[in-house]
Every structure is written in C-alpha cells, then in structure tokens.
C-alpha cells in the first residue's frame, strides 16, 4: 500500500466488513504523514452521497494553486481515502454519480467547476478506495472505474490469525492477575471465536431482522468489553467466565428481537462454556445467564457516588441487582429531579437492565448506541437518565417549522465545539422522528464512521477552533501544525461525543436505513426494546395510583 501510494498508483481494497481495510489505510496514512511530505484525507460514502457533495468534500481539502489548478499545499502530496466507495445509489441509467466523478478525476486528472463551466486540473492527489462485496446495499463497480486501480482482496482472517490476535489481547489483559485466571486465556480465545462463528452462521438477516449482520467488529467488542474490567480484581475463573458471558450477551443478545433467539444464544453460551471451560472445573449453567441475573455497572453503586457523577469507576458485577439497584437509582432520580427537571421513572427489572446497558455504552471509549423499539418504550427517558448518571450533558435538536439540513449542521457545530474544543462529554440523542431529510443520516453516518462531517465548518471558524487547541496539543506533546491540530480536534470529538439513536422498527424505513447507512449498525451497540412485560405495567400502574391517592383531597 505504501509503495503504491508513493508511486501515485491508485489502489482499491476489497473485503468483507470488519477485516481491517479502513484501519490499515488509516495507519499507513498516519505513518506517511509523519514523514512530512504527505497529507491524508478520508471520505465516507453512503447510499445518499451525491456527486456535488463528493466534489465539495474533495475541493475542501485542496488549495487553489492557480485559477485552474487545485492541489494540496505546496511541497505536499495528498492521499485521498474513499471508504465504502460502492455504497452510493445508482441513478436511472445504472451509474453511481459519485463514483463517476472519481472516474473522471482518474481519467482526466481534474474536474469541472460547478459554478462556471471551466476545467480545473487536480495535481499531487492519489486515490485509495475501499469497498465490500456487492449486495446488501452495495453495488457492482464498473470496469471503467476499477481498471485504474491496483486491486487487493482482503480475505476473512484464518482461525490461526484470530487465535493469535485474541491470544495477544487476552494474554496482556490477565497480566498481574492470579494464576488460575492466567490459565484461562486459551478457553477465553476458543470460546470467543466459536461463539462468533455460531452466531454469524445461524442468525442471518431477514426483512424482519435487518440488523442481524455480524462481523469481526462484534468479536472485537467482546474483547474490548472484557478489557474494561481489572484483571487483578477478578476473584477467580468463575468471575472471568461470567464477565466474558456478560460482554457476549451485551454484544450479541441485546440486538436480538425475540425470546426464541435469545434463548438459543444463552444455550449456545452455556454449551461453549461446558466444552471449552471443562478443564477448568467450572460449573456453568443457564441460571447464571438469566435476565437480571448477570448485571455489571459502569457507574458508582454507593449512595455517596450519586453526588460525584461522571467520575471514572471500576466496571464490576452487581450482586443481587434486583434488590440493590432500585433504591440507588431512586437516589439518582431524586438528584436528577432537583438539578435538571422532573422525570418520573419506575425501576422495574427491564428498565434497570436498559439503564445499565446505556451507562456501559456511554462510558465506553467512543461508545455510541442504537436503541430500537416502538414508540413509548422509554428509549428517550432512559437515555437522558443514563447520561445524567454518567455525568454527561444530554442534547437533542429541536424540530421547528422549516428546519432543514443547514439548521441541523448548525446544531452539529455546537456539539463539535462542546465536545472537541471544550472537551465536555456529551450525549447526542437523535430519534427517527427528527429525520426531516435523509441527508441528516448522511452526516450521522460520517460522524459515526470517521468522527468528521465534511464541510461542517467554514475555514475561518475551523481555524479559530484549531487555534484554541494549541495549548492542549502542547500539553500532550503534539505538533502544532494545522493538520496535527485538525486530527486532535476530530479525536477529541470522537472521545467526548456519544451518539444515541432511538429508532422504531415499524415499517420499511428502519430496514432501508440499515441497508443504506451501514455505520448505523457497524459503529454502534444495538439494544432492542421489547414491549413492556406484565410486571412492568403493574409496577407503573401501582406508582400512578399511589401518586393519585396521595394527591386526592380529603372528602372527595
């Protein structure tokens, strides 16, 4: 890849989702930028990407050398990485306009100006593209476009490669742990790989379950979740397998739509535990995995922690969560009502589970969530409450008459300034009822995938923000060049801004959006909200009638 870029030879990387195409390119570009001669830029395509937006994103990263010549700053060369290049929808004649624009750039070495009809040469720019196999919203690339590229195929990692990767990750995790925990690296690796293969082979996407698309990102989420705990605080092998089971349930089980699929997953987990952990002498059964039985908290679980919200906490199991968590959450709710505003919540078991899941996501590095459930299932209320517990400000856009993409981007600017420039942890709650235009999801997709919305800030505003980060860069030992400051800004946005998408599965819209904007699934943790069970309805009714009885005046 490095040799082709330095020789100005375009490359096309093809492979399934999660095999490491984007990570490899980003790493190579980062290393090349350190040499001082190269700049890197990334574009993310989706089904709604247009040719006009593509040209604007390209020209935004180029300087005007002369009136009809565009290029990177003098003395620099630009490597332009286009991810998901085969995602744009086809027009009526079977062509994808953004791809045809890139083909024109490769064919002729330039573009036509969109304001006045004159030709502009583009110099010192090398294209690197990545795509997945056609199908599932992705289209076949034309030979006229592909012929320009050095094509490299990325196969799925072999079993040996996965064992090596996970072995290194889990091996480093158990350093400093007790001896019996250190002996569990092999069963941890084998059971993780076996579970991923079972889930990917059995739970296939269908129209009623469009988000059943599993890839290696999900396997990495399980590993990342395990690494959030402290190995030296694990009491033994049983604690480790329960931690691993919890992360597997949060990654795979929470997105499942019915109890049949969830029961199958729990049975699979128990079976893998008995096979791969048998030599460890562990007694492991489905009782350990029942809903509400295996709960981990990423927030303070003492009453004293209610005041000190947002502090970094250990990720640890909560014993007897059904009994211990309701009074604690009630204390958090009292604090919320006194400091933010009135909110009436009933902490039945399902609500407690969803709150713990949301807190786990919001406190995870660059964690974002997609909550899927019918209206009225509590997605927005629980998100606001979980953000409050985590010490984060919850922000929503206000839809008004005439609200459009320009207004939406103005709201995004405020979020970027708060998270990137000021370094404030922020939760952005966005619902499907707020999608006035599908172009909103184009920006959300870019934000989830790369942390950057192309063309969001005018040059003057962006320069002002970057200048405000010079002291931060100096404190972290980073260069104070414009490119280094821009990378620091985007990195801070990704670290501090957490997206929570609240969607309804009813109708065709959810299915089509999952297909057209793959980052909605790949870059979020999905939590499926069922209709309220009978015990929840009973608990809510009891609280409502208790309040009504208390408010009733004597004699009525």
Secondary structure as GFF3:
##gff-version 3
##sequence-region A 1 556
A	DSSP	alpha_helix	2	6	.	.	.	ID=ss1
A	DSSP	beta_strand	11	15	.	.	.	ID=ss2
A	DSSP	alpha_helix	21	34	.	.	.	ID=ss3
A	DSSP	beta_strand	38	44	.	.	.	ID=ss4
A	DSSP	alpha_helix	51	60	.	.	.	ID=ss5
A	DSSP	beta_strand	63	66	.	.	.	ID=ss6
A	DSSP	beta_strand	69	71	.	.	.	ID=ss7
A	DSSP	beta_strand	77	83	.	.	.	ID=ss8
A	DSSP	alpha_helix	97	108	.	.	.	ID=ss9
A	DSSP	beta_strand	110	112	.	.	.	ID=ss10
A	DSSP	beta_strand	119	123	.	.	.	ID=ss11
A	DSSP	beta_strand	125	131	.	.	.	ID=ss12
A	DSSP	alpha_helix	143	146	.	.	.	ID=ss13
A	DSSP	beta_strand	150	154	.	.	.	ID=ss14
A	DSSP	alpha_helix	159	173	.	.	.	ID=ss15
A	DSSP	alpha_helix	179	182	.	.	.	ID=ss16
A	DSSP	alpha_helix	185	202	.	.	.	ID=ss17
A	DSSP	alpha_helix	216	227	.	.	.	ID=ss18
A	DSSP	three_ten_helix	231	233	.	.	.	ID=ss19
A	DSSP	alpha_helix	237	252	.	.	.	ID=ss20
A	DSSP	three_ten_helix	253	255	.	.	.	ID=ss21
A	DSSP	alpha_helix	259	276	.	.	.	ID=ss22
A	DSSP	three_ten_helix	278	280	.	.	.	ID=ss23
A	DSSP	three_ten_helix	286	289	.	.	.	ID=ss24
A	DSSP	beta_strand	296	297	.	.	.	ID=ss25
A	DSSP	three_ten_helix	303	306	.	.	.	ID=ss26
A	DSSP	beta_strand	316	317	.	.	.	ID=ss27
A	DSSP	alpha_helix	321	339	.	.	.	ID=ss28
A	DSSP	alpha_helix	349	362	.	.	.	ID=ss29
A	DSSP	beta_strand	369	372	.	.	.	ID=ss30
A	DSSP	alpha_helix	379	389	.	.	.	ID=ss31
A	DSSP	beta_strand	393	395	.	.	.	ID=ss32
A	DSSP	alpha_helix	405	416	.	.	.	ID=ss33
A	DSSP	pi_helix	417	421	.	.	.	ID=ss34
A	DSSP	beta_strand	426	431	.	.	.	ID=ss35
A	DSSP	three_ten_helix	432	434	.	.	.	ID=ss36
A	DSSP	alpha_helix	439	450	.	.	.	ID=ss37
A	DSSP	alpha_helix	459	468	.	.	.	ID=ss38
A	DSSP	alpha_helix	470	475	.	.	.	ID=ss39
A	DSSP	alpha_helix	482	496	.	.	.	ID=ss40
A	DSSP	beta_strand	497	503	.	.	.	ID=ss41
A	DSSP	alpha_helix	509	516	.	.	.	ID=ss42
A	DSSP	alpha_helix	519	522	.	.	.	ID=ss43
A	DSSP	beta_strand	525	528	.	.	.	ID=ss44
A	DSSP	alpha_helix	534	551	.	.	.	ID=ss45
###
